Amino acid sequence: MNTEEKNCMFKQETIPGKRHSSLQSLCEEYRAHNRIPSEFFDRYRVKRGLRNSDGTGVVAGLTNISNVHGYIIEDEDKVPDEGKLIYRGIDLRELVDGCLADNRFGFEEVEWLLLFGKLPNEDQLEHFNQILSDNRELPGYFAEDMIIKAPSPNIMNKLARSVLALYSYDETPDDPSLENNMRQSIELIARMPTIMTYAYQVKRRHYDRESMFFHPLQPQHHTAEAILHALRPDRQFTDEEAKLLDLCMMLHAEHGGGNNSTFTSRVLSSSGTDIYSTVAASIGSLKGPKHGGANHRVMMMMNELMQNVQNWENEDEIEAYLEKILRGEAGDGSGLIYGIGHAVYTLSDPRAVILKEKARHLAEEKGMTPEFELFKRVEKLAPGAFERVKGSKKVVSANVDFYSGLIYQMLGIPEDLFTPMFAVSRIGGWCAHRMEEMFTGGRIIRPAYRSLTKFQPYQKLSER
């Protein structure tokens, strides 16, 4: 049943003595009794979004897993700085450069580092790769019963539903021990790519009316190779393509405890619930366009910009269109330039810097240099447009979402999988934070909300 049909159901109903009970009138009734004036948040010193007045996050916990650095505090003032992302004390740039220097895959190494707190030696890494390979297969008939028979137009929802369904295939789903959580975490890291690619094939068949195909898993593949092998009809990909996808996954693997989906993982874990409920909730958080869904929104925005800007080299024309986006006159009407700005990073997002370097080289290979150059111009011009339209002097730069969608597109990753790829990459970070919260936190996370309700006498139904 589509939205119009559902709305018609509401429109057919009436309540004697009351206004016509359409969906619109119900929403008007809600709006009339549920408004909180924006000035009240300042009056009661409420930190909306768990943010301080200067945009910094409210400190809600401690972590050993990662650190996101984007500014310096000097004399109580927030001073912009070059961004850094630190995994377990190691600069992400050093991790990336180390893998590139050896021409090897790095995602599995990062997952080990996030889970255990130190880099693996060669034997540990080889053993970990084997464990992941052994666990990529889904439980018997899981694909048939949970994915093929219940297709979804949105892969993120299918990921969440499938993760919840894995609870029923686990003999000890509620065992809170570290040993059990570690087993479950590793199984989820291994299985998530398989669930994603299966869900996409079923979506193609059911909704897009295209052929679906399921290639046998290859035990020698690293995670990025397994994904490309599953997505391509001919199963062919180059080593360079696989290592670039691997790099994207390394960059998306973790981003501190305060981002929305990871905080979701910690909130649910603090209650003692099972790992499947926790990860499914984190996937739901990541789906949002203000969080992980932004890379898909970037490509939608840029595709529209490409169609409406006649001369991609004319900065005045590009600026004018960006200003229209900010005024809500173009784009999706949100007034957001997706991929520009970040809650923590100011001068730069280190992940975007790395992806930009790789995007340039790949664009030359794929014959997409004009598109890449347009992205660079938008990155350059967006801060100025933001200041002119919004009147804000906040320092903003491109974030990881700005270039990740472009790279996925050049790798042939369908847009349906832009955000799911984020989830597949982030699963290890979520699990690491879950275990840290469960075994070092010790208290259920429960912030306070101030009530604005005023006491009123109860009225009998006949007197209302």
C-alpha positions in Angstrom: 0.0 0.0 0.0 1.5 3.3 -1.0 1.4 6.6 1.0 -1.5 8.0 -1.1 -3.7 4.9 -0.4 -2.9 5.1 3.3 -3.8 8.7 3.4 -7.1 7.9 1.7 -8.0 5.5 4.5 -7.7 8.4 6.9 -9.8 10.7 4.8 -12.7 8.2 4.7 -13.1 8.3 8.4 -15.1 10.9 10.4 -15.8 11.4 14.1 -19.3 12.8 14.9 -19.0 16.3 16.4 -15.3 16.6 15.6 -13.3 17.9 12.7 -12.8 15.7 9.7 -10.3 13.1 10.9 -7.8 13.2 8.0 -4.2 12.6 8.5 -3.6 16.3 8.0 -5.9 17.2 10.8 -4.4 14.7 13.1 -1.0 16.3 12.5 -2.5 19.7 13.2 -3.8 18.4 16.5 -0.3 17.2 17.4 1.4 20.5 16.4 -1.1 22.5 18.5 -0.1 20.7 21.7 3.5 19.7 21.3 5.5 22.9 20.5 8.6 23.7 22.6 9.8 27.3 21.8 13.4 27.3 20.8 14.3 30.0 23.4 13.4 27.5 26.2 16.5 25.4 25.4 18.7 28.4 26.2 16.6 29.4 29.2 17.0 26.0 30.8 20.6 25.5 29.6 19.7 22.4 27.6 22.6 21.2 25.5 20.7 20.1 22.4 22.3 17.2 20.5 24.6 16.8 23.6 26.6 19.8 22.3 28.1 22.7 24.2 27.4 26.2 23.0 30.7 26.3 21.0 29.7 23.1 19.1 32.0 20.8 21.1 30.5 17.6 22.4 29.4 17.0 25.9 31.8 14.5 27.5 29.7 11.4 28.2 32.4 8.8 28.8 35.9 7.6 28.4 37.4 5.4 25.7 40.7 3.7 24.8 39.6 2.9 21.2 40.0 6.1 19.2 40.4 9.8 19.3 39.0 12.4 16.9 41.0 15.6 16.8 39.7 18.7 15.0 40.4 21.7 17.1 42.4 23.1 20.0 41.0 24.8 23.1 43.0 27.9 24.0 41.9 30.2 26.8 38.4 28.5 26.6 38.2 29.4 22.9 37.9 26.8 20.2 40.7 27.2 17.7 40.5 25.4 14.3 43.3 22.8 13.6 44.1 20.2 11.1 42.2 17.0 11.7 43.6 13.8 13.0 42.0 10.4 13.5 43.8 8.1 16.0 43.0 4.4 16.2 44.3 2.9 19.6 47.0 5.6 19.8 48.1 5.2 16.2 47.6 7.9 13.6 45.3 6.6 10.9 47.6 8.1 8.3 50.4 6.0 9.5 48.3 2.8 9.3 47.3 3.7 5.8 50.8 4.5 4.7 52.2 1.3 6.3 49.8 -0.8 4.3 50.4 1.1 1.1 54.1 0.8 1.5 53.8 -3.0 1.8 51.1 -3.1 -0.9 48.8 -5.2 1.3 45.3 -5.1 2.6 44.7 -3.3 5.9 41.0 -3.5 6.9 41.4 -6.8 8.7 44.5 -5.4 10.5 42.4 -2.4 11.6 39.6 -4.6 12.9 42.1 -6.6 15.0 43.6 -3.3 16.3 40.2 -1.9 17.3 39.1 -5.1 19.0 42.2 -6.0 20.9 44.1 -2.7 21.4 47.4 -3.5 19.6 48.6 -4.3 16.1 48.7 -8.0 15.2 51.9 -9.8 14.4 52.1 -11.8 11.1 50.8 -15.1 12.7 48.0 -13.4 14.5 46.9 -11.5 11.3 47.0 -14.7 9.2 45.0 -16.5 11.8 42.4 -13.7 12.0 42.1 -13.6 8.2 41.4 -17.3 8.3 38.7 -16.9 11.0 36.9 -14.2 9.1 37.0 -16.3 5.9 35.6 -19.3 7.8 32.7 -17.3 9.1 31.6 -15.5 5.9 29.1 -18.1 5.0 25.6 -17.4 6.5 23.8 -20.1 8.6 22.0 -22.8 6.7 19.0 -21.5 4.8 19.4 -18.0 6.3 19.8 -16.4 2.9 16.7 -18.2 1.5 14.4 -17.5 4.6 15.6 -14.1 5.8 16.8 -12.3 2.6 15.4 -13.8 -0.6 11.9 -14.3 0.8 11.8 -10.8 2.3 13.3 -8.3 -0.1 13.8 -4.7 0.9 14.0 -1.5 -1.3 16.6 -0.2 1.2 19.6 -2.3 2.0 20.2 -0.6 5.3 16.8 -1.8 6.6 17.6 -5.3 5.3 20.9 -5.3 7.1 19.2 -4.3 10.4 16.5 -7.0 10.0 19.0 -9.7 9.0 21.3 -8.8 12.0 18.3 -9.1 14.3 17.4 -12.5 12.7 20.8 -13.8 13.5 19.8 -13.9 17.1 17.6 -16.9 16.3 20.6 -18.8 14.8 22.8 -18.3 17.9 22.8 -20.9 20.6 23.9 -18.4 23.2 22.6 -15.0 22.0 22.2 -13.5 25.5 25.4 -14.7 27.1 27.0 -11.5 28.4 30.5 -12.9 28.8 33.5 -11.4 27.0 34.2 -14.7 25.3 30.7 -14.8 23.8 30.7 -11.2 22.8 34.1 -11.6 21.1 32.8 -14.6 19.1 29.6 -12.7 18.1 31.6 -9.6 17.1 34.0 -11.6 14.8 31.1 -13.5 13.2 29.3 -10.2 12.5 32.4 -8.6 11.0 32.7 -11.6 8.7 29.0 -12.0 7.8 27.9 -8.4 7.3 29.5 -8.1 3.8 27.8 -11.3 2.7 24.4 -10.1 4.0 24.9 -6.8 2.2 25.8 -8.3 -1.2 23.0 -10.9 -1.0 20.4 -8.2 0.0 21.5 -6.1 -2.9 21.1 -9.0 -5.4 17.6 -9.7 -4.1 16.7 -6.0 -4.3 17.9 -5.9 -7.9 15.7 -8.8 -8.9 12.6 -7.8 -7.0 12.5 -4.0 -7.3 14.7 -3.3 -10.3 13.6 -6.2 -12.4 17.2 -7.1 -13.2 19.1 -10.4 -12.9 20.5 -11.5 -9.5 23.5 -13.7 -9.1 25.2 -15.4 -6.1 28.8 -16.3 -6.6 30.4 -18.9 -4.4 32.6 -17.4 -1.7 36.4 -17.7 -2.2 38.3 -18.6 1.0 41.5 -16.7 -0.1 39.7 -13.4 -0.4 40.2 -10.5 1.9 37.0 -8.6 2.8 37.2 -6.0 0.0 38.0 -8.7 -2.6 35.0 -10.7 -1.4 32.7 -7.7 -1.8 33.8 -6.9 -5.4 33.7 -10.6 -6.3 30.1 -10.8 -5.1 29.0 -7.6 -6.8 30.4 -8.0 -10.3 28.6 -10.4 -12.8 31.9 -11.6 -14.2 33.6 -11.7 -10.7 36.5 -9.7 -12.2 38.4 -6.9 -10.4 41.9 -5.6 -10.3 44.2 -5.7 -7.2 44.3 -1.9 -7.3 40.5 -1.7 -7.2 40.3 -4.1 -4.2 43.0 -2.2 -2.3 41.2 1.1 -2.9 38.0 -0.3 -1.5 40.0 -1.8 1.4 41.4 1.7 2.1 37.8 3.2 2.2 36.9 0.5 4.7 39.9 1.3 6.8 38.9 5.0 6.9 35.3 4.2 7.9 36.1 1.6 10.5 35.9 3.8 13.6 35.3 7.4 14.6 35.2 7.8 18.4 32.4 7.1 20.9 30.5 10.3 20.3 29.2 9.8 16.7 25.5 9.0 16.6 25.7 5.3 15.6 28.6 4.4 18.0 26.9 6.2 20.8 23.8 4.2 20.0 25.9 1.1 20.4 27.1 2.2 23.7 23.7 3.3 25.0 22.1 -0.1 24.1 25.1 -2.1 25.4 24.9 -0.2 28.7 21.5 -1.7 29.2 22.8 -5.2 28.9 20.9 -6.1 25.8 22.1 -8.6 23.2 24.6 -7.7 20.5 22.2 -8.2 17.6 19.7 -5.7 19.0 22.7 -3.3 19.6 24.1 -3.5 16.1 20.7 -3.3 14.4 20.0 -0.1 16.3 23.4 1.3 15.2 22.6 0.4 11.6 19.3 2.3 11.9 21.2 5.3 13.2 23.8 5.2 10.4 21.0 5.1 7.8 20.1 8.7 8.6 21.1 11.4 6.0 22.6 13.5 8.8 25.0 10.6 9.6 26.1 7.7 7.3 23.4 8.4 4.7 25.2 11.6 3.8 27.5 10.0 1.1 24.5 9.0 -0.9 23.0 12.5 -0.5 26.3 14.0 -1.7 26.1 12.1 -5.0 22.4 13.0 -5.4 23.3 16.7 -4.8 26.3 16.6 -7.1 24.4 14.9 -9.9 21.7 17.6 -9.7 24.4 20.3 -9.7 26.0 18.8 -12.8 22.7 19.0 -14.6 22.0 22.6 -13.6 25.4 24.2 -13.8 26.2 24.7 -17.5 29.9 25.5 -17.2 31.6 23.3 -14.6 34.7 25.6 -14.7 32.7 28.8 -14.0 33.1 29.4 -10.3 30.5 32.2 -10.2 27.9 29.8 -11.6 28.8 27.1 -9.1 28.7 29.6 -6.2 25.3 30.8 -7.3 23.9 27.2 -7.3 25.5 26.4 -3.9 23.8 29.5 -2.5 20.5 28.2 -3.9 21.0 24.9 -2.1 21.7 26.7 1.2 18.5 28.7 0.8 16.6 25.5 0.3 15.8 26.5 -3.3 17.7 23.6 -4.8 18.9 20.1 -3.7 16.5 18.3 -1.4 15.3 21.5 0.3 17.2 20.9 3.5 19.5 23.8 3.1 22.5 21.6 3.5 25.5 21.2 1.3 26.1 17.5 2.0 29.7 16.5 2.6 30.8 19.9 3.8 31.3 20.5 7.5 31.7 18.2 10.5 30.8 18.2 14.2 34.5 17.9 15.2 36.8 18.6 12.3 37.4 22.2 11.3 40.4 22.8 8.9 40.3 19.3 7.5 38.9 15.8 7.8 41.9 13.5 7.5 39.8 10.8 5.9 38.6 13.2 3.2 42.3 14.3 2.6 43.3 10.7 1.9 40.3 9.9 -0.3 40.8 13.1 -2.3 44.4 12.0 -3.1 43.1 8.6 -4.3 40.1 10.0 -6.1 42.4 12.2 -8.3 44.4 9.1 -9.5 41.3 7.0 -10.0 39.5 9.8 -11.9 42.4 10.0 -14.4 42.2 6.2 -15.0 38.4 6.2 -15.4 38.2 9.2 -17.6 36.3 11.2 -14.9 38.7 14.1 -14.4 36.1 16.8 -15.2 33.8 15.3 -12.4 36.7 15.2 -9.9 37.7 18.8 -10.7 34.1 19.9 -10.2 34.1 18.2 -6.8 37.3 20.2 -5.9 35.6 23.5 -6.9 32.6 22.8 -4.8 34.9 21.9 -1.9 36.7 25.2 -2.4 33.6 27.4 -2.9 31.2 25.9 -0.3 32.6 27.6 2.8 32.3 31.1 1.3 28.7 30.4 0.1 27.9 29.1 3.6 29.2 32.3 5.2 27.3 34.6 2.8 24.0 32.8 3.1 24.1 31.7 6.8 26.1 34.6 8.1 28.3 32.2 10.0 32.1 32.4 10.2 32.4 28.8 11.4 35.3 27.0 9.7 34.1 24.2 7.6 35.8 21.7 5.2 35.0 18.6 3.2 34.2 15.6 5.3 34.7 11.9 4.5 31.3 11.7 2.8 32.2 14.2 0.1 34.7 12.0 -1.8 33.7 8.5 -0.6 30.6 8.4 -2.9 32.6 9.5 -5.9 35.2 6.8 -5.3 32.5 4.2 -4.8 30.9 5.3 -8.1 34.2 5.1 -9.9 34.7 1.6 -8.5 31.3 0.6 -9.8 29.7 0.3 -6.4 26.0 1.0 -6.8 24.5 3.9 -4.9 22.2 1.5 -3.1 25.3 0.3 -1.3 27.1 3.6 -0.4 25.7 3.7 3.1 25.7 -0.1 3.6 29.4 -0.1 2.8 29.8 2.4 5.7 28.0 0.0 8.0 30.0 -3.0 6.9 33.2 -1.0 7.6 32.0 0.3 10.9 30.9 -3.0 12.5 34.2 -3.6 14.2 34.2 -0.1 15.8 30.7 -0.6 17.1 31.6 -4.0 18.6 34.8 -2.6 20.2 32.8 0.2 21.8 30.1 -2.3 22.9 32.6 -4.5 24.8 34.4 -1.5 26.3 31.0 -0.1 27.5 29.9 -3.5 28.9 33.2 -4.3 30.7 34.4 -0.9 31.8 31.4 1.4 31.8 29.3 -0.4 34.4 26.3 2.0 34.5 23.3 2.3 32.2 23.4 5.5 30.2 20.5 7.7 31.2 20.6 11.4 30.6 17.9 13.7 32.0 15.2 15.7 30.2 13.5 18.6 31.9 9.8 18.5 31.9 7.8 21.6 30.8 4.4 20.1 31.5 2.1 22.1 33.8 -0.4 20.3 36.1 -4.0 20.4 35.0 -7.1 18.8 36.4 -8.5 15.7 34.7 -11.8 16.3 32.8 -14.4 13.6 32.4 -14.9 12.6 28.8 -18.5 14.0 28.8 -17.2 17.4 29.9 -14.4 17.8 27.2 
